[in-house]
Amino acid sequence: MTVPAHPLFLDVTGRRVVVVGGGPVAARRAARLIEDGGDVLVVAPALCEDLTEHVAAGRVTWRAREYLTTDLDGAWLVHTATGDRAVDDAVAADAEASRLWCVRADAASASSAWTPAVARSGSVTVAVGAGGDPRRAVALRDAVALLLDTGGLPLRHHRPTTGSVTLVGGGPGDPGLITTRGRRALAEADVVVVDRLAPRALLAELDPAVEIIEAGKSPHAHTLTQTEINAVLVERAQAGNRVVRLKGGDPFVLGRGGEEVLACVSAGVPVEVVPGVTSALAVPAAAGIPVTHRGLARQLTILSAHDAAPDWEVLARLEGTLVLLMGVAQLSSHTRALLTHGKDPGTPVAIVEKGTLPGQRTTVGTLADIADLARERGVGNPAVVVIGDVAALADVLA
């Protein structure tokens, strides 16, 4: 069997491509051509459901009859997938006579062109051929697609591009808990502006040419102010760089991501947000604490504990679970405020330090004694404080 050896990408945008056949195989070929912008003509007496939908939506033209040689007039490319060997032979012969490339679904060895297994990720397209073994090609394609999606292949651009900013939620700490889309954005980055609580182990995987800018913030100790961070994002993007703002948790959950997006929008910089797994949910889960649980809690309140003083009277009356982020430094004053406003002293409380990381540790007590327990154990940030009946489940479900 002769195996085509000359790979080539074709621009079918606005060009006539003929698909002969109305079944599921023809539908798959047509769908790919539609997505790539082709002017698709389908020739078949009857259509399967998927092709019928394309016709109804005006995405393809349908000639409801048997194939005729004249159907190839004006075509640039032909696919034949009728399931009838005689018809496919006729289409291939007509294509050859008209010097058209023809892809046959029934007999690859008789085709003048083959459709490879394709992996796509953003602007990257990888086509895989495997010597006439389609299952082998698909297996290779899937492996490549996984590496593309998870940033396991070098995806940085090496030609000038339009600058942009992508806010990436890095998750609660464990590098394995960032999303695949977030990993891909990092692999494409020219500049990474990174927070203190982001999954910093991922920085070691970046191309050495990537600029890393520290923007770590802890209470009363900022490497860059928020205004300076906004300015850096805009400046680097306007210089033509793909900028990733790598943050811990989720950019829009007490992460000031909204301010950064607004700064980019105001400056006319393209910006995208890749959500992340917020530590307010993931860290308790890693410690065996469901923040909601039937019969115990059906409501959740999340509070940034080092912000301005909240209304503790309202918080003390709330049912369900209260989660405090970065609340260790003020734990004594916070628990005292809740007790003063009537919260039950026996309310279970759990503190989870370094959640999802190797040093994770959980301290469980009650609202009355948790501050003393934390002091005795030397509990410190980063930590998540969970107040409510669900905190008692830590010893059971961890």
C-alpha positions as CSV (number, residue, x, y, z in Angstrom):
1,M,0.0,0.0,0.0
2,T,1.3,3.4,-0.9
3,V,1.3,5.8,2.0
4,P,1.0,9.5,1.2
5,A,4.1,11.2,2.5
6,H,3.6,14.9,1.8
7,P,1.8,16.6,4.7
8,L,0.1,19.9,4.0
9,F,-2.3,22.3,5.6
10,L,-5.1,23.6,3.4
11,D,-7.1,26.8,3.7
12,V,-10.6,25.9,2.7
13,T,-12.2,29.1,3.9
14,G,-14.9,30.1,1.4
15,R,-13.8,27.3,-1.0
16,R,-16.2,24.7,-2.4
17,V,-15.6,21.3,-0.8
18,V,-17.9,18.4,-1.9
19,V,-18.9,15.7,0.5
20,V,-20.6,12.7,-1.3
21,G,-22.7,10.7,1.2
22,G,-25.3,11.4,3.8
23,G,-24.4,9.1,6.7
24,P,-22.5,9.6,10.0
25,V,-19.0,9.4,8.5
26,A,-20.0,12.1,5.9
27,A,-21.4,14.1,8.8
28,R,-18.1,14.0,10.7
29,R,-16.2,15.1,7.6
30,A,-18.7,17.9,6.9
31,A,-18.5,19.1,10.5
32,R,-14.8,19.5,10.4
33,L,-15.0,21.4,7.0
34,I,-17.7,23.7,8.4
35,E,-15.6,24.5,11.4
36,D,-12.7,25.3,9.1
37,G,-14.8,27.7,7.0
38,G,-15.4,25.6,3.9
39,D,-18.2,26.1,1.4
40,V,-19.6,22.6,1.9
41,L,-21.8,20.9,-0.7
42,V,-23.3,17.5,0.4
43,V,-24.6,15.2,-2.3
44,A,-26.9,12.3,-1.1
45,P,-30.4,11.1,-1.6
46,A,-31.0,11.2,2.2
47,L,-29.2,12.6,5.3
48,C,-28.5,11.5,8.8
49,E,-29.8,13.6,11.7
50,D,-26.5,15.6,12.1
51,L,-26.3,16.6,8.5
52,T,-30.0,17.5,8.5
53,E,-29.3,19.9,11.3
54,H,-26.5,21.5,9.3
55,V,-28.7,21.9,6.3
56,A,-31.5,23.4,8.4
57,A,-29.1,25.9,9.9
58,G,-27.7,26.9,6.5
59,R,-24.2,25.6,7.2
60,V,-24.2,23.3,4.1
61,T,-25.8,23.1,0.7
62,W,-27.6,19.8,0.0
63,R,-28.3,18.2,-3.4
64,A,-30.9,15.6,-2.6
65,R,-30.1,13.0,-5.2
66,E,-27.5,10.5,-6.4
67,Y,-24.1,11.7,-7.3
68,L,-23.4,13.2,-10.7
69,T,-20.0,14.0,-12.3
70,T,-21.0,17.7,-12.6
71,D,-21.2,17.9,-8.7
72,L,-17.4,18.4,-8.7
73,D,-17.6,21.5,-10.9
74,G,-15.9,24.4,-9.0
75,A,-14.7,22.2,-6.2
76,W,-11.2,22.4,-4.6
77,L,-11.4,19.2,-2.5
78,V,-13.7,16.1,-2.5
79,H,-14.6,13.6,0.3
80,T,-16.6,10.5,-0.5
81,A,-18.2,8.4,2.1
82,T,-21.2,6.7,0.6
83,G,-20.6,3.2,1.8
84,D,-21.1,2.0,-1.8
85,R,-17.8,1.0,-3.4
86,A,-19.0,1.6,-6.9
87,V,-20.1,5.2,-6.1
88,D,-16.9,5.9,-4.2
89,D,-14.9,4.5,-7.2
90,A,-16.8,6.8,-9.6
91,V,-16.2,9.9,-7.4
92,A,-12.5,9.1,-7.0
93,A,-12.2,8.6,-10.8
94,D,-13.9,11.9,-11.6
95,A,-11.8,13.7,-9.0
96,E,-8.6,12.3,-10.6
97,A,-9.8,13.4,-14.0
98,S,-10.4,16.9,-12.7
99,R,-7.1,17.0,-10.8
100,L,-8.9,17.2,-7.5
101,W,-7.7,15.7,-4.3
102,C,-10.1,13.0,-3.1
103,V,-10.3,11.6,0.4
104,R,-12.0,8.2,0.5
105,A,-13.6,6.9,3.7
106,D,-13.9,3.3,2.4
107,A,-10.4,2.7,1.0
108,A,-7.5,4.8,2.2
109,S,-5.1,2.9,0.0
110,A,-7.1,4.1,-3.0
111,S,-7.2,7.8,-1.9
112,S,-5.2,10.6,-3.3
113,A,-5.4,12.4,0.0
114,W,-5.8,11.3,3.6
115,T,-7.4,13.0,6.6
116,P,-5.0,12.8,9.6
117,A,-5.9,12.6,13.2
118,V,-5.8,16.2,14.4
119,A,-5.1,17.7,17.8
120,R,-5.9,21.4,18.3
121,S,-5.1,23.7,21.2
122,G,-5.6,27.4,20.7
123,S,-3.7,28.4,17.6
124,V,-1.7,25.2,17.5
125,T,-2.8,22.4,15.2
126,V,-0.9,19.0,15.1
127,A,-1.8,16.5,12.4
128,V,-0.8,12.9,12.9
129,G,-0.4,10.2,10.3
130,A,0.7,6.6,11.2
131,G,1.4,4.8,8.0
132,G,-2.2,3.8,7.3
133,D,-3.0,2.7,10.8
134,P,-5.8,5.1,12.0
135,R,-6.1,3.6,15.5
136,R,-2.4,4.2,16.0
137,A,-2.7,7.7,14.7
138,V,-5.6,8.5,17.1
139,A,-3.6,7.1,20.1
140,L,-0.7,9.4,19.2
141,R,-3.0,12.3,18.6
142,D,-4.6,11.9,22.0
143,A,-1.2,11.8,23.7
144,V,-0.2,15.0,21.9
145,A,-3.5,16.7,22.7
146,L,-3.1,15.9,26.4
147,L,0.4,17.5,26.4
148,L,-0.9,20.5,24.6
149,D,-3.8,21.0,27.0
150,T,-1.7,20.6,30.1
151,G,1.2,22.8,28.9
152,G,3.6,19.8,28.5
153,L,4.9,21.0,25.2
154,P,6.7,24.3,24.4
155,L,3.8,26.6,23.3
156,R,5.5,30.1,23.5
157,H,5.2,32.2,20.4
158,H,8.5,33.2,18.8
159,R,7.1,35.7,16.4
160,P,5.5,39.1,17.4
161,T,1.9,38.7,18.6
162,T,-0.7,41.0,20.0
163,G,-0.1,41.5,23.7
164,S,-2.7,40.2,26.1
165,V,-3.3,39.4,29.8
166,T,-4.6,36.2,31.2
167,L,-5.6,36.0,34.9
168,V,-5.0,32.4,35.9
169,G,-6.4,31.0,39.2
170,G,-3.7,28.6,40.4
171,G,-5.8,26.7,42.9
172,P,-5.3,26.1,46.6
173,G,-1.5,25.3,46.5
174,D,-0.9,21.9,45.1
175,P,0.4,22.4,41.5
176,G,-1.7,19.5,40.3
177,L,-4.9,21.4,41.2
178,I,-4.5,24.2,38.6
179,T,-6.8,23.7,35.6
180,T,-5.4,22.4,32.3
181,R,-6.4,25.7,30.7
182,G,-4.3,27.5,33.3
183,R,-1.3,25.2,32.6
184,R,-1.6,25.9,28.9
185,A,-1.7,29.7,29.5
186,L,1.5,29.4,31.5
187,A,3.2,27.4,28.7
188,E,2.3,30.2,26.2
189,A,3.4,33.1,28.5
190,D,6.2,35.6,27.9
191,V,5.7,37.3,31.3
192,V,4.4,35.8,34.5
193,V,3.3,38.1,37.4
194,V,3.1,35.8,40.3
195,D,1.5,35.9,43.8
196,R,3.0,34.5,47.0
197,L,0.3,31.9,47.4
198,A,0.2,30.8,43.7
199,P,1.5,27.3,42.8
200,R,5.1,28.4,42.5
201,A,6.5,25.0,41.7
202,L,5.1,25.5,38.2
203,L,7.6,28.4,37.6
204,A,10.4,25.9,37.3
205,E,8.8,24.4,34.2
206,L,8.7,27.7,32.3
207,D,11.0,28.5,29.4
208,P,14.1,30.2,30.8
209,A,13.4,33.3,28.6
210,V,10.0,33.9,30.4
211,E,10.2,37.0,32.6
212,I,8.9,36.4,36.2
213,I,7.7,39.3,38.2
214,E,7.1,38.9,41.9
215,A,3.9,40.5,43.1
216,G,3.5,38.6,46.3
217,K,1.3,40.1,48.9
218,S,1.0,39.3,52.6
219,P,-0.6,41.4,55.3
220,H,1.4,44.6,55.7
221,A,4.1,43.4,53.3
222,H,3.6,44.0,49.6
223,T,6.2,43.4,46.9
224,L,4.1,45.5,44.6
225,T,1.0,47.6,45.4
226,Q,-2.2,46.7,43.5
227,T,-1.8,49.9,41.5
228,E,1.7,48.9,40.5
229,I,0.5,45.4,39.6
230,N,-2.2,46.8,37.3
231,A,0.4,49.0,35.7
232,V,2.9,46.2,35.1
233,L,0.2,44.0,33.5
234,V,-0.8,46.8,31.1
235,E,2.7,47.9,30.3
236,R,4.0,44.4,29.5
237,A,0.9,43.6,27.4
238,Q,1.2,46.8,25.4
239,A,4.8,45.9,24.6
240,G,3.4,42.8,22.8
241,N,3.8,40.2,25.5
242,R,1.5,37.4,26.5
243,V,1.2,38.1,30.2
244,V,-0.1,35.6,32.8
245,R,-1.2,36.9,36.2
246,L,-0.8,33.7,38.3
247,K,-2.8,33.9,41.5
248,G,-3.6,31.6,44.3
249,G,-7.2,30.2,44.4
250,D,-9.6,31.9,42.1
251,P,-8.9,35.4,40.7
252,F,-12.4,36.6,41.5
253,V,-12.7,35.2,45.0
254,L,-11.1,37.7,47.3
255,G,-8.3,38.0,44.8
256,R,-8.8,41.5,43.4
257,G,-8.9,40.0,39.9
258,G,-11.8,42.3,39.0
259,E,-9.6,45.3,39.6
260,E,-7.0,43.9,37.3
261,V,-9.5,43.1,34.5
262,L,-10.9,46.7,34.8
263,A,-7.4,48.1,34.4
264,C,-6.8,46.1,31.3
265,V,-10.1,47.0,29.8
266,S,-9.5,50.7,30.5
267,A,-6.2,50.5,28.7
268,G,-7.6,48.5,25.7
269,V,-5.6,45.4,26.5
270,P,-7.2,42.0,25.6
271,V,-7.8,40.1,28.9
272,E,-9.1,36.7,29.8
273,V,-9.9,35.0,33.1
274,V,-9.1,31.4,33.7
275,P,-11.1,30.4,36.9
276,G,-9.3,28.5,39.6
277,V,-10.3,26.3,42.6
278,T,-10.7,28.6,45.5
279,S,-9.0,27.6,48.7
280,A,-12.1,28.5,50.6
281,L,-13.7,25.3,49.3
282,A,-10.7,23.2,48.4
283,V,-8.7,23.4,51.6
284,P,-11.5,22.3,53.9
285,A,-12.3,19.5,51.4
286,A,-8.6,18.4,51.5
287,A,-9.0,18.2,55.3
288,G,-12.2,16.1,55.1
289,I,-14.5,19.1,55.8
290,P,-17.5,19.6,53.5
291,V,-18.4,23.2,53.8
292,T,-22.1,22.2,53.2
293,H,-23.6,18.9,54.5
294,R,-27.1,17.7,54.7
295,G,-28.5,18.2,58.1
296,L,-25.6,20.4,59.3
297,A,-25.1,23.3,56.9
298,R,-26.9,24.5,53.8
299,Q,-25.4,28.0,53.7
300,L,-21.8,29.2,53.3
301,T,-20.2,32.6,54.0
302,I,-16.6,33.4,53.0
303,L,-14.8,36.3,54.6
304,S,-11.4,37.8,54.1
305,A,-10.4,38.0,57.7
306,H,-7.6,40.6,57.4
307,D,-9.9,43.2,55.8
308,A,-11.8,45.9,57.6
309,A,-13.8,44.8,60.6
310,P,-17.0,43.1,59.4
311,D,-20.4,43.1,61.1
312,W,-19.8,40.4,63.7
313,E,-23.4,40.7,65.0
314,V,-24.8,39.7,61.6
315,L,-22.1,36.9,61.2
316,A,-22.9,35.5,64.6
317,R,-26.5,35.1,63.7
318,L,-25.9,33.3,60.4
319,E,-26.6,29.7,60.1
320,G,-24.4,27.3,58.2
321,T,-20.6,27.6,57.7
322,L,-18.3,30.6,58.1
323,V,-15.0,30.4,56.3
324,L,-12.2,32.8,57.2
325,L,-9.3,33.2,54.8
326,M,-6.0,34.3,56.2
327,G,-7.6,34.6,59.7
328,V,-4.9,33.2,62.0
329,A,-3.3,36.6,63.0
330,Q,-6.7,37.9,64.2
331,L,-8.2,34.6,65.4
332,S,-8.5,35.7,69.0
333,S,-10.3,38.9,68.3
334,H,-12.6,37.2,65.7
335,T,-13.7,34.4,67.9
336,R,-14.1,36.8,70.8
337,A,-16.4,39.0,68.6
338,L,-18.5,36.1,67.6
339,L,-18.9,35.0,71.2
340,T,-19.7,38.5,72.3
341,H,-22.6,38.6,69.8
342,G,-24.1,35.4,70.9
343,K,-22.5,32.6,68.9
344,D,-22.5,29.3,70.8
345,P,-19.1,28.7,72.5
346,G,-19.4,25.0,71.6
347,T,-19.5,25.7,67.9
348,P,-16.9,23.5,66.2
349,V,-13.9,25.2,64.6
350,A,-11.1,23.8,62.4
351,I,-8.0,25.5,61.1
352,V,-6.3,24.0,58.1
353,E,-2.7,25.1,57.5
354,K,-0.9,24.8,54.1
355,G,-3.9,23.1,52.6
356,T,-3.3,20.5,49.8
357,L,0.5,20.9,50.4
358,P,2.8,18.3,52.0
359,G,2.8,20.3,55.3
360,Q,-1.0,20.3,55.6
361,R,-2.1,20.3,59.3
362,T,-5.5,20.5,60.9
363,T,-6.3,21.8,64.3
364,V,-9.9,21.2,65.6
365,G,-11.5,22.8,68.6
366,T,-14.5,25.0,69.6
367,L,-15.1,28.7,69.3
368,A,-14.3,28.9,73.0
369,D,-10.9,27.3,72.9
370,I,-9.6,27.4,69.3
371,A,-7.5,30.5,69.8
372,D,-5.6,29.0,72.7
373,L,-5.1,25.7,70.8
374,A,-3.8,27.6,67.8
375,R,-1.4,29.5,70.0
376,E,-0.1,26.3,71.7
377,R,0.4,24.6,68.4
378,G,2.1,27.6,66.7
379,V,-0.5,27.7,63.9
380,G,0.3,30.2,61.2
381,N,-0.7,31.4,57.7
382,P,-1.5,30.4,55.0
383,A,-4.5,28.8,56.7
384,V,-8.2,28.5,56.3
385,V,-10.5,28.7,59.3
386,V,-13.8,26.9,59.2
387,I,-16.5,27.7,61.8
388,G,-19.6,25.7,62.0
389,D,-20.9,22.2,62.7
390,V,-19.2,20.8,59.6
391,A,-15.8,21.5,61.2
392,A,-16.4,18.5,63.5
393,L,-16.3,16.2,60.5
394,A,-12.6,16.7,60.0
395,D,-11.7,13.9,62.4
396,V,-14.2,11.6,60.7
397,L,-13.7,12.2,57.0
398,A,-10.1,13.3,56.7
